[in-house]
């Protein structure tokens, strides 16, 4: 185990630089992403892993992913415009807020919707399509927007390992080609339980999610 950690010191260095720079106010999250990418490229150079074939593969994969993301963003922007014209988010938020249940019951309904969508959709599309609907509702219920953002991130991570469309599972399957897909999905069960426990703790104790933002804001 210690040998494996010794070989992963580069990841630790990049993590410390990126996260330390963000929380230290040295650069923005967008700038941190660029610095992290540059750090990975420098480590590849240091390990002499930069070849013409690797660069071509990286650029091709990046172009394909960026194109997919922009297609999703364009579609989500158009969809958001239609939502604004129809007033659906406001009307839906008012209707759900008027239900004769507690605000935590409504939150449970929202999280259940994210569980279903996370198992069927790409996480970026899911967030872009649902946040315009659920965010006004969460504000009307009196929940902290930052806290809800943390909840959304957790639900995104849950969606990455939830069958049948768990992106991380398919990535792992592509790396470990000798491991059956059902074995990988079965192996995600403990992680899903850990996410559920963490989610419950953040709902019961919101300061777990709000401590760092409050500390950064002074």
Secondary structure as a PSIPRED ss2 file (coil, helix, strand):
# PSIPRED VFORMAT (PSIPRED V4.0)

   1 X C   1.000  0.000  0.000
   2 X H   0.000  1.000  0.000
   3 X H   0.000  1.000  0.000
   4 X H   0.000  1.000  0.000
   5 X H   0.000  1.000  0.000
   6 X H   0.000  1.000  0.000
   7 X H   0.000  1.000  0.000
   8 X C   1.000  0.000  0.000
   9 X H   0.000  1.000  0.000
  10 X H   0.000  1.000  0.000
  11 X H   0.000  1.000  0.000
  12 X H   0.000  1.000  0.000
  13 X H   0.000  1.000  0.000
  14 X H   0.000  1.000  0.000
  15 X H   0.000  1.000  0.000
  16 X H   0.000  1.000  0.000
  17 X H   0.000  1.000  0.000
  18 X H   0.000  1.000  0.000
  19 X H   0.000  1.000  0.000
  20 X H   0.000  1.000  0.000
  21 X H   0.000  1.000  0.000
  22 X H   0.000  1.000  0.000
  23 X H   0.000  1.000  0.000
  24 X C   1.000  0.000  0.000
  25 X C   1.000  0.000  0.000
  26 X C   1.000  0.000  0.000
  27 X C   1.000  0.000  0.000
  28 X C   1.000  0.000  0.000
  29 X H   0.000  1.000  0.000
  30 X H   0.000  1.000  0.000
  31 X H   0.000  1.000  0.000
  32 X H   0.000  1.000  0.000
  33 X H   0.000  1.000  0.000
  34 X H   0.000  1.000  0.000
  35 X H   0.000  1.000  0.000
  36 X H   0.000  1.000  0.000
  37 X H   0.000  1.000  0.000
  38 X H   0.000  1.000  0.000
  39 X H   0.000  1.000  0.000
  40 X H   0.000  1.000  0.000
  41 X H   0.000  1.000  0.000
  42 X H   0.000  1.000  0.000
  43 X H   0.000  1.000  0.000
  44 X H   0.000  1.000  0.000
  45 X H   0.000  1.000  0.000
  46 X H   0.000  1.000  0.000
  47 X C   1.000  0.000  0.000
  48 X C   1.000  0.000  0.000
  49 X C   1.000  0.000  0.000
  50 X C   1.000  0.000  0.000
  51 X C   1.000  0.000  0.000
  52 X H   0.000  1.000  0.000
  53 X H   0.000  1.000  0.000
  54 X H   0.000  1.000  0.000
  55 X H   0.000  1.000  0.000
  56 X H   0.000  1.000  0.000
  57 X H   0.000  1.000  0.000
  58 X H   0.000  1.000  0.000
  59 X H   0.000  1.000  0.000
  60 X H   0.000  1.000  0.000
  61 X H   0.000  1.000  0.000
  62 X H   0.000  1.000  0.000
  63 X H   0.000  1.000  0.000
  64 X H   0.000  1.000  0.000
  65 X H   0.000  1.000  0.000
  66 X H   0.000  1.000  0.000
  67 X H   0.000  1.000  0.000
  68 X H   0.000  1.000  0.000
  69 X H   0.000  1.000  0.000
  70 X H   0.000  1.000  0.000
  71 X H   0.000  1.000  0.000
  72 X H   0.000  1.000  0.000
  73 X H   0.000  1.000  0.000
  74 X H   0.000  1.000  0.000
  75 X H   0.000  1.000  0.000
  76 X H   0.000  1.000  0.000
  77 X H   0.000  1.000  0.000
  78 X H   0.000  1.000  0.000
  79 X H   0.000  1.000  0.000
  80 X H   0.000  1.000  0.000
  81 X H   0.000  1.000  0.000
  82 X H   0.000  1.000  0.000
  83 X H   0.000  1.000  0.000
  84 X H   0.000  1.000  0.000
  85 X H   0.000  1.000  0.000
  86 X H   0.000  1.000  0.000
  87 X C   1.000  0.000  0.000
  88 X H   0.000  1.000  0.000
  89 X H   0.000  1.000  0.000
  90 X H   0.000  1.000  0.000
  91 X H   0.000  1.000  0.000
  92 X H   0.000  1.000  0.000
  93 X H   0.000  1.000  0.000
  94 X H   0.000  1.000  0.000
  95 X H   0.000  1.000  0.000
  96 X H   0.000  1.000  0.000
  97 X H   0.000  1.000  0.000
  98 X C   1.000  0.000  0.000
  99 X C   1.000  0.000  0.000
 100 X C   1.000  0.000  0.000
 101 X C   1.000  0.000  0.000
 102 X C   1.000  0.000  0.000
 103 X H   0.000  1.000  0.000
 104 X H   0.000  1.000  0.000
 105 X H   0.000  1.000  0.000
 106 X H   0.000  1.000  0.000
 107 X H   0.000  1.000  0.000
 108 X H   0.000  1.000  0.000
 109 X H   0.000  1.000  0.000
 110 X H   0.000  1.000  0.000
 111 X H   0.000  1.000  0.000
 112 X H   0.000  1.000  0.000
 113 X H   0.000  1.000  0.000
 114 X H   0.000  1.000  0.000
 115 X H   0.000  1.000  0.000
 116 X H   0.000  1.000  0.000
 117 X H   0.000  1.000  0.000
 118 X H   0.000  1.000  0.000
 119 X C   1.000  0.000  0.000
 120 X C   1.000  0.000  0.000
 121 X C   1.000  0.000  0.000
 122 X C   1.000  0.000  0.000
 123 X H   0.000  1.000  0.000
 124 X H   0.000  1.000  0.000
 125 X H   0.000  1.000  0.000
 126 X H   0.000  1.000  0.000
 127 X H   0.000  1.000  0.000
 128 X H   0.000  1.000  0.000
 129 X H   0.000  1.000  0.000
 130 X H   0.000  1.000  0.000
 131 X H   0.000  1.000  0.000
 132 X H   0.000  1.000  0.000
 133 X H   0.000  1.000  0.000
 134 X H   0.000  1.000  0.000
 135 X H   0.000  1.000  0.000
 136 X H   0.000  1.000  0.000
 137 X H   0.000  1.000  0.000
 138 X H   0.000  1.000  0.000
 139 X H   0.000  1.000  0.000
 140 X H   0.000  1.000  0.000
 141 X C   1.000  0.000  0.000
 142 X C   1.000  0.000  0.000
 143 X C   1.000  0.000  0.000
 144 X C   1.000  0.000  0.000
 145 X H   0.000  1.000  0.000
 146 X H   0.000  1.000  0.000
 147 X H   0.000  1.000  0.000
 148 X H   0.000  1.000  0.000
 149 X H   0.000  1.000  0.000
 150 X H   0.000  1.000  0.000
 151 X H   0.000  1.000  0.000
 152 X H   0.000  1.000  0.000
 153 X H   0.000  1.000  0.000
 154 X H   0.000  1.000  0.000
 155 X H   0.000  1.000  0.000
 156 X H   0.000  1.000  0.000
 157 X H   0.000  1.000  0.000
 158 X H   0.000  1.000  0.000
 159 X H   0.000  1.000  0.000
 160 X H   0.000  1.000  0.000
 161 X C   1.000  0.000  0.000
 162 X C   1.000  0.000  0.000
 163 X C   1.000  0.000  0.000
 164 X C   1.000  0.000  0.000
 165 X C   1.000  0.000  0.000
 166 X C   1.000  0.000  0.000
 167 X H   0.000  1.000  0.000
 168 X H   0.000  1.000  0.000
 169 X H   0.000  1.000  0.000
 170 X H   0.000  1.000  0.000
 171 X H   0.000  1.000  0.000
 172 X H   0.000  1.000  0.000
 173 X H   0.000  1.000  0.000
 174 X H   0.000  1.000  0.000
 175 X H   0.000  1.000  0.000
 176 X C   1.000  0.000  0.000
 177 X C   1.000  0.000  0.000
 178 X C   1.000  0.000  0.000
 179 X C   1.000  0.000  0.000
 180 X C   1.000  0.000  0.000
 181 X H   0.000  1.000  0.000
 182 X H   0.000  1.000  0.000
 183 X H   0.000  1.000  0.000
 184 X H   0.000  1.000  0.000
 185 X H   0.000  1.000  0.000
 186 X H   0.000  1.000  0.000
 187 X H   0.000  1.000  0.000
 188 X C   1.000  0.000  0.000
 189 X H   0.000  1.000  0.000
 190 X H   0.000  1.000  0.000
 191 X H   0.000  1.000  0.000
 192 X H   0.000  1.000  0.000
 193 X H   0.000  1.000  0.000
 194 X H   0.000  1.000  0.000
 195 X H   0.000  1.000  0.000
 196 X H   0.000  1.000  0.000
 197 X H   0.000  1.000  0.000
 198 X H   0.000  1.000  0.000
 199 X H   0.000  1.000  0.000
 200 X H   0.000  1.000  0.000
 201 X H   0.000  1.000  0.000
 202 X H   0.000  1.000  0.000
 203 X H   0.000  1.000  0.000
 204 X H   0.000  1.000  0.000
 205 X C   1.000  0.000  0.000
 206 X C   1.000  0.000  0.000
 207 X H   0.000  1.000  0.000
 208 X H   0.000  1.000  0.000
 209 X H   0.000  1.000  0.000
 210 X H   0.000  1.000  0.000
 211 X H   0.000  1.000  0.000
 212 X H   0.000  1.000  0.000
 213 X H   0.000  1.000  0.000
 214 X H   0.000  1.000  0.000
 215 X H   0.000  1.000  0.000
 216 X H   0.000  1.000  0.000
 217 X C   1.000  0.000  0.000
 218 X C   1.000  0.000  0.000
